């Protein structure tokens, strides 16, 4: 049996005292030499592990923010999300990676994560790049058995999950908002975008798989680290809270929230069970918005979402419109939010 550094790391992290080499050997069915090699590899990655004769090993300190397959796996407390995990130091797009895996039969709950993404995908084909240590880009692959028209609501389910996870990680309750349908904002600045893509079976009669891509701005330290075109409306968790966030831990928190919210969504296949929590986070309810619809832009007042996840907008002439996400964007009347 191959010694999994992630399993050893998880065991050390969750132990209050020393774990003997014999315990590790017995737990994983490997030799002391294999354990020793695995521990040394962890030390080389920056983990401070104390080794004491006749006592064993103890984890003293982890690197401030390391993203690796071992670190992510050692943090996971989910049931199914991320239990099949692919990690890349550098990749083009985690959504594209996940779609390739979907074609190859990767299971429901597969996660692709990366440190650097150099050909990321946004809505309407917009591209974006990341730099080491700054962003948490990941994609969750799903194989649902519901109708295709329900798929767009998964963007809202993920948005709520990210908002909840960020609140827990940064202890900033009531400061994290959702800009319908796919952005997370703090203090009026975007910290996260979400892109959901669906692939149908060749017969076009059912969903083959869905990928939900997420990009969270985590550890940028100043606006200058963003491109000039987004500098005035983008920010990061560190810039808004002054605290560095461990990206592997954040990923686990998002996936845990998503598992819980997905189970609620699956009961009714609409937002009825999540609507109250979503509305609490929704930016701009009761405020004026500009709906950028390809069929014609218009202004109105946001009244929140309905059970189908559509944004309810009352137009200036009194007409009530249910705005479907699709290719429609919504902006605050006087700015991004």
C-alpha positions as MATLAB code, in Angstrom:
seq = 'XXXXXXXXXXXXXXXXXXXXXXXXXXXXXXXXXXXXXXXXXXXXXXXXXXXXXXXXXXXXXXXXXXXXXXXXXXXXXXXXXXXXXXXXXXXXXXXXXXXXXXXXXXXXXXXXXXXXXXXXXXXXXXXXXXXXXXXXXXXXXXXXXXXXXXXXXXXXXXXXXXXXXXXXXXXXXXXXXXXXXXXXXXXXXXXXXXXXXXXXXXXXXXXXXXXXXXXXXXXXXXXXXXXXXXXXXXXXXXXXXXXXXXXXXXXXXXXXXXXXXXXXXXXXXXXXXXXXXXXXXXXXXXXXXXXXXXXXXXXXXXXXXXXXXXXXXXXXXXXXXXXXXXXXXXXXXXXXX';
ca = [
       0.000    0.000    0.000;
       1.331    3.414   -0.965;
       1.812    5.839    1.933;
      -0.487    8.823    1.409;
       1.086   11.995    2.806;
      -2.385   13.555    2.983;
      -3.613   10.801    5.313;
      -0.570   11.138    7.561;
      -0.918   14.913    7.552;
      -4.621   14.690    8.448;
      -3.850   12.303   11.295;
      -1.099   14.537   12.673;
      -3.266   17.650   12.329;
      -6.172   16.104   14.210;
      -4.062   14.628   17.002;
      -3.518   16.530   20.247;
      -0.301   14.674   21.065;
       2.352   12.477   19.521;
       1.586    9.642   17.129;
       4.123    6.851   17.157;
       5.706    5.491   14.027;
       4.246    2.105   14.938;
       0.746    3.581   15.037;
       1.238    5.107   11.606;
       2.597    1.835   10.241;
      -0.371   -0.069   11.578;
      -2.891    2.504   10.429;
      -1.666    2.600    6.831;
      -0.123   -0.859    6.502;
       3.343    0.396    5.551;
       6.906    0.147    6.847;
       8.626    2.590    9.203;
      10.860    3.599    6.311;
       7.824    4.551    4.243;
       6.464    6.639    7.122;
       9.837    8.306    7.615;
      10.033    9.205    3.924;
       6.500   10.612    3.929;
       7.192   12.732    7.008;
      10.408   14.075    5.480;
       8.545   14.997    2.297;
       6.055   16.940    4.383;
       8.923   18.727    6.117;
      10.356   19.660    2.728;
       6.986   21.199    1.818;
       7.227   23.490    4.853;
       5.415   21.577    7.603;
       7.161   21.684   11.000;
       6.965   18.156   12.354;
       8.665   17.201   15.588;
      10.160   13.714   15.847;
      10.878   12.432   19.368;
      12.319    8.941   20.048;
       9.891    6.634   21.877;
       7.091    9.197   21.424;
       6.638    9.629   17.704;
       5.637   12.542   15.518;
       3.761   15.763   16.226;
       2.726   18.547   13.849;
       3.904   21.871   15.253;
       3.087   24.254   12.418;
       1.772   24.291    8.863;
       2.859   26.720    6.152;
       0.753   29.892    6.272;
      -0.903   29.188    2.942;
       0.045   26.189    0.898;
      -2.184   24.747   -1.787;
      -1.421   21.173   -2.792;
      -3.309   17.930   -3.239;
      -2.034   16.726    0.131;
      -2.981   19.909    1.970;
      -6.454   19.985    0.430;
      -7.108   16.289    1.062;
      -5.923   16.570    4.664;
      -8.428   19.376    5.277;
     -11.480   17.704    3.737;
     -14.356   16.908    6.062;
     -16.942   16.437    3.310;
     -18.919   13.294    2.539;
     -18.709   13.312   -1.263;
     -17.585   16.702   -2.592;
     -13.878   16.678   -3.384;
     -13.352   13.040   -2.466;
     -12.122   12.626   -6.024;
      -9.579   15.421   -6.274;
      -7.297   16.731   -9.003;
      -4.820   19.488   -8.199;
      -2.535   21.474  -10.515;
       0.140   23.994   -9.601;
      -0.639   25.662  -12.928;
      -3.488   25.020  -15.337;
      -5.363   26.811  -18.070;
      -8.915   26.532  -16.764;
     -10.262   24.308  -13.985;
     -13.630   24.313  -15.789;
     -12.022   22.928  -18.942;
     -10.105   20.368  -16.871;
     -13.321   19.277  -15.154;
     -15.162   18.977  -18.475;
     -12.431   16.730  -19.833;
     -12.726   14.580  -16.731;
     -16.495   14.581  -17.157;
     -16.099   13.158  -20.651;
     -13.812   10.494  -19.204;
     -16.384    9.416  -16.635;
     -15.188   11.229  -13.489;
     -17.725   10.756  -10.678;
     -20.196   13.159   -9.124;
     -18.392   15.418   -6.666;
     -15.031   15.486   -8.450;
     -13.098   18.690   -7.731;
     -10.339   20.292   -9.790;
      -8.308   22.949   -7.973;
      -5.230   24.965   -8.885;
      -2.799   27.500   -7.489;
      -2.438   29.362  -10.780;
      -4.970   29.554  -13.607;
      -3.764   31.266  -16.779;
      -6.763   30.859  -19.071;
      -9.687   31.174  -16.669;
     -13.229   31.549  -17.932;
     -15.809   34.145  -16.977;
     -19.311   34.891  -18.157;
     -19.768   35.811  -21.824;
     -16.382   34.319  -22.663;
     -14.340   36.778  -20.596;
     -10.899   35.452  -19.649;
      -8.857   35.983  -16.507;
      -5.491   34.961  -15.112;
      -4.228   34.427  -11.578;
      -0.873   34.550   -9.822;
       0.599   32.151   -7.227;
      -0.864   32.368   -3.739;
      -3.568   34.917   -4.523;
      -6.694   33.148   -5.763;
      -8.590   29.941   -5.029;
      -9.768   28.676   -8.434;
     -11.667   25.379   -8.373;
     -14.417   23.532  -10.208;
     -16.948   21.036   -8.881;
     -18.294   18.396  -11.278;
     -21.874   17.212  -10.733;
     -23.940   14.469  -12.341;
     -27.512   15.347  -11.346;
     -30.620   13.480  -12.449;
     -32.907   16.509  -12.740;
     -34.114   18.403  -15.820;
     -31.803   20.820  -17.609;
     -33.924   23.883  -16.772;
     -33.033   23.431  -13.107;
     -29.277   23.714  -13.711;
     -29.004   27.515  -13.561;
     -30.071   27.465   -9.912;
     -26.848   25.654   -9.019;
     -25.050   28.973   -9.518;
     -27.197   30.423   -6.737;
     -26.639   27.370   -4.540;
     -22.879   27.774   -4.936;
     -23.039   31.540   -4.379;
     -24.800   31.000   -1.054;
     -22.262   28.316   -0.127;
     -19.309   30.607   -0.848;
     -20.878   33.466    1.121;
     -21.470   31.226    4.133;
     -17.948   29.789    3.987;
     -16.323   33.221    3.704;
     -18.326   34.439    6.686;
     -17.124   31.540    8.808;
     -13.505   31.849    7.709;
     -13.261   35.625    8.109;
     -15.744   36.055   10.983;
     -17.471   38.834    9.031;
     -21.137   37.968    9.406;
     -23.485   40.313    7.531;
     -20.611   41.796    5.501;
     -20.586   39.209    2.715;
     -23.181   39.772    0.000;
     -24.339   38.086   -3.191;
     -24.699   40.167   -6.331;
     -27.267   38.183   -8.279;
     -26.662   35.724   -9.773;
     -22.978   34.805   -9.681;
     -20.748   37.284   -7.806;
     -19.792   37.567   -4.142;
     -19.009   41.061   -2.862;
     -17.622   42.646    0.296;
     -17.926   46.383    0.883;
     -19.166   46.810   -2.663;
     -16.156   45.067   -4.254;
     -16.191   41.717   -6.067;
     -14.249   38.955   -4.337;
     -15.627   35.929   -6.193;
     -17.177   34.928   -9.498;
     -18.981   31.709  -10.405;
     -19.449   30.102  -13.825;
     -21.770   27.119  -14.320;
     -21.596   25.121  -17.553;
     -23.767   22.189  -18.586;
     -23.148   19.341  -21.039;
     -26.063   17.286  -22.344;
     -26.037   13.667  -23.503;
     -25.627   13.125  -27.275;
     -29.384   12.565  -27.501;
     -29.906   15.946  -25.773;
     -32.525   14.365  -23.518;
     -30.727   14.603  -20.160;
     -27.802   16.227  -18.395;
     -24.503   14.399  -18.833;
     -22.677   16.561  -16.295;
     -22.480   20.086  -14.909;
     -19.351   21.941  -13.860;
     -19.535   24.805  -11.370;
     -16.388   26.913  -11.498;
     -15.450   29.269   -8.677;
     -12.688   31.861   -8.397;
     -12.217   33.508   -4.986;
      -9.811   36.437   -4.577;
      -8.109   35.476   -1.328;
      -4.705   36.973   -0.573;
      -4.193   39.986   -2.856;
      -2.736   42.813   -0.780;
      -3.455   45.903   -2.887;
      -5.606   47.098   -5.818;
      -2.483   47.291   -7.995;
      -2.413   43.486   -8.095;
      -5.586   43.552  -10.219;
      -5.764   44.558  -13.855;
      -6.529   48.205  -14.570;
      -9.944   47.346  -16.038;
     -11.230   45.737  -12.813;
      -9.154   47.505  -10.163;
     -11.998   49.789   -9.105;
     -14.497   46.982   -8.495;
     -12.398   43.983   -7.382;
     -10.956   43.155   -3.987;
      -9.793   40.186   -1.902;
     -10.551   38.668    1.473;
      -7.219   39.909    2.810;
      -7.762   43.447    1.543;
     -11.225   43.601    3.111;
     -10.412   41.915    6.429;
      -6.652   42.422    6.875;
      -6.232   38.691    7.514;
      -4.562   36.009    5.366;
      -6.837   33.057    4.648;
      -5.741   29.441    4.189;
      -7.086   28.517    0.780;
      -7.257   24.755    1.403;
      -9.316   25.328    4.530;
     -11.544   27.771    2.656;
     -12.109   25.212   -0.101;
     -13.222   22.645    2.461;
     -15.612   25.155    4.034;
     -17.177   25.974    0.649;
     -17.600   22.295   -0.231;
     -19.126   21.506    3.175;
     -21.655   24.305    2.747;
     -22.402   23.193   -0.801;
     -23.093   19.610    0.301;
     -25.596   20.873    2.860;
     -27.259   23.350    0.491;
     -27.319   20.901   -2.419;
     -29.200   18.386   -0.264;
     -31.811   21.042    0.554;
     -32.065   22.059   -3.115;
     -32.428   18.423   -4.231;
     -35.513   17.936   -2.049;
     -37.606   20.389   -4.086;
     -35.388   21.187   -7.103;
     -35.912   24.873   -6.497;
     -34.698   27.592   -4.135;
     -37.630   27.372   -1.712;
     -35.586   25.746    1.059;
     -32.649   28.150    0.612;
     -34.510   31.309   -0.337;
     -34.553   32.866    3.132;
     -30.795   32.463    3.642;
     -30.079   33.599    0.088;
     -32.236   36.719    0.489;
     -30.355   37.672    3.666;
     -27.153   37.830    1.620;
     -28.627   39.342   -1.551;
     -27.237   42.765   -2.410;
     -29.561   45.599   -3.365;
     -33.000   44.269   -2.417;
     -35.340   47.243   -2.506;
     -32.837   49.290   -4.472;
     -32.776   50.440   -8.063;
     -31.023   48.216  -10.598;
     -30.197   48.298  -14.278;
     -30.993   45.063  -16.141;
     -28.639   44.569  -19.089;
     -30.826   42.377  -21.276;
     -29.717   41.791  -24.895;
     -33.352   42.332  -25.864;
     -33.276   45.802  -24.317;
     -31.956   47.372  -21.127;
     -34.315   48.683  -18.481;
     -34.357   50.094  -14.942;
     -36.383   48.874  -11.982;
     -36.432   48.000   -8.305;
     -35.125   44.641   -7.085;
     -37.514   42.610   -4.942;
     -35.237   39.619   -4.440;
     -35.550   36.147   -5.929;
     -38.460   33.777   -6.416;
     -38.401   30.026   -5.835;
     -36.955   29.449   -9.330;
     -33.980   31.686   -8.523;
     -35.124   34.420  -10.877;
     -34.634   38.026   -9.818;
     -37.918   39.882   -9.433;
     -37.684   43.439  -10.775;
     -40.478   45.993  -10.838;
     -39.965   48.227  -13.855;
     -40.550   51.972  -13.844;
     -43.959   51.455  -15.483;
     -45.034   49.097  -12.681;
     -44.577   45.880  -14.661;
     -43.151   43.023  -12.603;
     -40.485   41.006  -14.435;
     -38.839   37.710  -13.500;
     -35.239   37.982  -14.712;
     -33.636   34.669  -15.694;
     -29.866   34.531  -15.256;
     -28.728   33.283  -18.668;
     -26.983   36.087  -20.509;
     -28.629   38.854  -18.503;
     -26.543   40.993  -16.140;
     -27.760   43.261  -13.378;
     -25.948   46.314  -12.070;
     -26.636   48.885   -9.410;
     -28.002   52.026  -10.977;
     -24.944   54.066  -10.002;
     -22.196   51.446  -10.038;
     -21.167   47.813  -10.005;
     -23.498   46.813   -7.165;
];
